[in-house]
Amino acid sequence: MTTIGNDSENPPKGSVAATRVEMTQVVLPQFANSLGNVFGGQMVSWIDICAAVAAQRHCRAQVVTASIDAVHFMAPVKLGHVVVLKSQVNAAFSTSVECGVSAWMEDPLTGERARAVKAYSTFVSLDEAGHPQPVPPLTLLTDEDRRRHQAALARRQARLALRAAQQGAS
């Protein structure tokens, strides 16, 4: 297998760093509303793609979106701006992973960047028959990895509690 670049560009297999993804999109007219802002749904679509790549890098299998939650729009992204999306796996559970995604607005004329959106997504790893399969453990190498992991565990507990409450109400 060929590797690209130096060791910092080829982080240890199974580590959070090995799952990191950065992708860019230019906000073209078909992605903007009548106010010249990117459609929220378009941003969520880009978030889903960016997070799916991170999840697939960790699982090395097909993954499907189980949920996208805690989507927070923090700043508008205008027509002509560049969207820089960054994602990584925050935690690995039995058959799923949680990915964190941040989207940044970049003004291509000034280089100014501002955080525009943050979100969390859960993906399920699938075997060849399309059934959930175990995911590999995630190696936490830094204090930031451990902080994100602990926060992901808390979010997972909240998601599971909400699901249980919804099932009990039906």
C-alpha positions in Angstrom: 0.0 0.0 0.0 1.2 3.5 -0.8 1.1 6.2 1.8 1.0 9.9 1.0 3.2 12.5 2.7 4.9 12.3 6.1 3.8 10.6 9.3 1.7 13.5 10.4 -0.4 13.0 7.2 -0.6 9.3 8.0 -1.8 9.0 11.6 -2.1 5.7 13.4 -4.8 3.4 12.2 -7.9 3.5 14.4 -7.0 7.0 15.8 -9.3 10.0 15.8 -6.8 11.7 13.5 -7.0 8.9 10.9 -10.7 9.8 10.5 -10.4 13.5 9.9 -11.9 14.9 6.8 -11.8 18.4 5.3 -13.9 19.2 2.3 -14.7 22.5 0.6 -17.7 23.7 -1.4 -18.2 27.0 -3.3 -21.7 28.5 -2.7 -23.0 28.7 -6.2 -26.4 30.2 -7.2 -28.2 26.8 -7.1 -27.2 26.4 -3.5 -28.5 29.8 -2.3 -31.9 31.2 -1.4 -33.4 34.6 -2.5 -31.5 36.3 0.2 -28.2 35.0 -1.1 -27.6 32.6 1.8 -26.9 28.9 1.4 -30.0 26.7 1.9 -30.0 25.1 5.4 -30.8 21.7 3.7 -27.9 22.0 1.4 -25.6 22.6 4.3 -27.0 19.6 6.1 -26.4 17.5 2.9 -22.8 18.6 2.9 -22.5 17.8 6.6 -23.9 14.3 6.0 -21.3 13.6 3.2 -18.4 14.9 5.2 -19.3 13.0 8.3 -20.0 9.8 6.3 -16.5 9.9 4.9 -15.0 10.1 8.4 -17.3 7.2 9.6 -16.3 5.1 6.6 -12.6 5.8 7.2 -12.9 4.4 10.7 -15.2 1.5 10.0 -13.7 0.5 6.6 -17.2 -0.6 5.6 -20.4 0.9 4.2 -22.1 3.2 6.7 -25.6 4.7 6.8 -26.8 7.8 8.6 -28.8 6.9 11.7 -29.2 10.5 12.9 -28.1 14.0 12.5 -28.7 16.0 15.6 -27.7 19.2 17.4 -27.4 21.1 14.1 -26.7 24.7 15.1 -26.6 27.5 12.4 -24.3 30.2 13.9 -23.6 32.5 10.9 -24.9 32.9 7.4 -22.9 31.7 4.5 -23.3 33.9 1.4 -23.4 33.3 -2.3 -19.8 33.2 -3.5 -18.3 32.2 -0.2 -16.4 29.0 0.4 -17.7 26.5 2.9 -15.0 24.5 4.7 -16.4 21.4 6.4 -14.3 19.5 8.9 -15.4 16.2 10.5 -13.9 13.4 12.6 -15.2 10.4 14.6 -15.7 11.3 18.2 -16.7 7.9 19.6 -17.1 4.3 18.5 -19.9 2.3 20.1 -20.9 -1.3 19.3 -22.2 -1.0 15.7 -22.2 2.8 15.3 -19.9 5.9 15.5 -20.6 9.5 16.3 -19.0 12.1 14.1 -18.6 15.8 14.9 -18.8 18.3 12.0 -18.1 22.0 11.8 -18.7 24.1 8.8 -16.8 27.4 8.3 -17.7 30.3 6.1 -14.7 31.7 4.2 -14.8 34.9 2.3 -12.6 34.2 -0.7 -11.7 37.9 -1.2 -10.5 38.6 2.4 -9.7 35.1 3.7 -11.9 35.8 6.7 -13.3 32.6 8.3 -16.2 32.3 10.7 -17.8 29.2 12.2 -21.1 28.8 10.5 -22.6 25.5 11.6 -21.8 22.6 14.0 -23.6 19.3 14.1 -23.3 15.7 15.3 -24.1 12.6 13.2 -24.4 9.0 14.1 -23.6 6.3 11.5 -24.2 2.5 11.6 -21.6 0.2 10.0 -23.0 -2.4 7.7 -21.8 -5.8 6.6 -22.1 -7.1 3.0 -25.7 -8.2 3.7 -26.6 -4.8 4.9 -26.9 -5.7 8.6 -25.3 -3.7 11.4 -21.8 -5.0 12.3 -19.3 -4.2 15.1 -17.1 -1.3 14.6 -13.4 -1.2 15.6 -12.4 0.6 18.8 -11.4 4.2 18.5 -7.9 5.1 19.8 -7.9 8.3 21.8 -4.4 9.9 21.6 -4.9 13.4 22.9 -6.7 15.3 25.7 -9.0 16.8 23.0 -9.8 13.3 21.7 -10.7 12.2 25.2 -12.8 15.4 25.8 -14.8 14.9 22.6 -15.2 11.2 23.4 -16.7 12.0 26.9 -19.0 14.6 25.4 -20.1 12.0 22.7 -20.9 9.5 25.4 -23.2 12.1 27.2 -24.9 12.9 23.8 -25.5 9.2 23.2 -27.1 8.8 26.6 -29.4 11.7 25.9 -30.3 10.3 22.4 -31.1 6.9 23.9 -33.2 8.4 26.7 -35.1 10.5 24.1 -35.7 7.4 22.0 -36.9 5.4 25.0 -39.3 8.3 26.0 -40.7 8.5 22.4 -41.2 4.8 22.3 -43.0 4.8 25.6 -45.3 7.7 24.5 -46.5 5.8 21.4 
